[in-house]
Amino acid sequence: MDAARIHPLLLAYIGDAVYELRVREHLLRQGAVRMRGLHAQAVSYVKAERQSRFYTELEALLTDEERDVLRHARNAKSGHQPPNIPAAAYRRATGVEALIGYLHLSGREARLDELFAVLFADSQNAPPPGAAPAAAGTERQSGTAKPAPAAEKGLPLMAETAKKGK
């Protein structure tokens, strides 16, 4: 799929899903296991105001190509304006989502990792309230250590989650 040929608002549609998934994975890696807390923390990252601030944090780090994607999506007319956020902030948030969608559809996951590291940098040193420690489980195969499926992404293992959720 040629991401450069996709309308910016469609890139934002895909980017919204990728953004939310990355946020949820980050929260699990941080050890968050209580549903109420997970939802509140996820909302703090995915709301348009935070995405608009992320836009500002990213601008100087982007290539010309990435800035173009951001700008095209920011300027695209969606016909929708949420009532509780300024139009400029909503449009910047749309730009961020489009950039994420563009990079994802272009297969540039390493670049997404770099950009999300900026978003998550402020939370790396402080686990969320009531959080469980992240798991680091491994399993052995053919004499070499291989990350367990959940642990390879830094996610808590099912047994650890059940213990912490009581």
N, C-alpha and C positions, 0 to 999 in steps of 0.2 A: 504494500500500500504506500503510495507516495503522499506523505503527510503534507508536503508543500502545496499540494493541489486541493486540500480539504479546506472548506470554509472555516474561518476562525471560530465561529460560534459552535461548529461541530467539534472542533479540536477542544474547545472549552468543555463541551459535554463529556467527552472522554476524559479530559484532564480532571474534571471534578471527581470522577470515580477513582482514578489513579491516586489523586491527592488524598482522598478519604481513606483509601486502603493503606497508603503509606503512613498516614497519621495513626491509624489503628494498630498497624504493625509496630510502630515506634512505641506506642503506649504499652503494648504487651511486652516489648523488650525491656521497658523501664520497670516492669514488674507489676503493673496495675492489673488487678484481678476482680475488683468489685464492679459490677455492671453500672451502678449509679455513678460511681466515680469515673469510670471509663467514658461514659456518655458525656458527662460534663466537661471532661478534659478534651475529648475529641471535638466538641462544639467550640471550645476556645480556640482551637487551631483552624477549623474549617469555616468559621463565620467570615463573611466578606470583609469585615473590618481588619481581621488578622491577615487575610490574604492580601489586602491592600497595603498593609505595612510590609509584608513579605516582598511585594512588588518593589518597594522603595529600597529594601535591603539588597535585592538582587540586581537592580539596574546596572550598577557599576561592574558587576562580575560577569555580565553576559557578553557573548560575541555579537557582532553586528547582525548576523542571521537571527539569533535568539531575540535581540531587541526588536527586530522587524516583526517577528511573530507576536511579541508582546504588544507592540504598537498597533498592529492590524486588528488584533482582538479587542484591545481597549477602545478603538474607534468604531468597531462594528456596531450596528444598530440592532438591538435584540427586540425592541418593542416591549420590554419588560423592565420595570424599575421597582424594587422592593421599597416600601414606604419608610422603613426605619434606618436607612443608610443613605448618605449623600451619593448622588449620581456618579461623581468622579471616583469615589472609593469603590463603588460597585463595578465600574468599568475597569479599574485597575485589577480588581479581583478576577474579573473575566479574563483579563490578559494573562494573569498567572496561571489560571486553569488551562488556557489555550496553549501556553508554553509547555506545560506539563504534558498535555495531550500530544502535542507535536513531538516532543522528545520521546515519549513512550511509543508512539506509532512509528517513529523513525528507528526504534530499537536502541536508543541511546540511554540505556538504564544506568550506566556508570555516571553519565552527566547528571541524571536525575538524583543519584546518590549524593553527588557533590552539592547540588542545590538544596536538597532536603537536609543535608548536614548543617547548612546555614540556618534553616528554619528551626532545627532541633537543638542547635548549639546552646541556647539558654537553658535547656532542661537536662543536659547531659550530666551535670554534677549533682542534681537534686532529684531523687525519685519522688513520684507523686505521693501524697499522703495516703497512708494505709496500704502501700505497695509491698509486694513480695519481691524478693531478689530474683533477678533473671536467671534462668537455668543455663547450665553449660554442659549438658549431658552428651556423652558420645557412646557409640557402639562399635565393636570390633568386627571387621570383615577382612578375611584373607590376610591377617596379621598386621593390617594398618588401621589406624584410628580413623573413623569416618563420623562426621557429625550426625546425630540422630535427626530425623526430619524436622521436628519442631526446634531443636537446639541449633540447627544450622542457620536458622534465621534469627537466633537469639530469643526465641519465644519460650515462655514457661512451658514445661512439660505437663501433661494432663494430671498426673499424680500430685505434682507440686501445687498446681492450681486448686485441686480439690481440697488439699490440706489447708491452704491459705484462705479459701472462700468460706470456711466455717464461721 
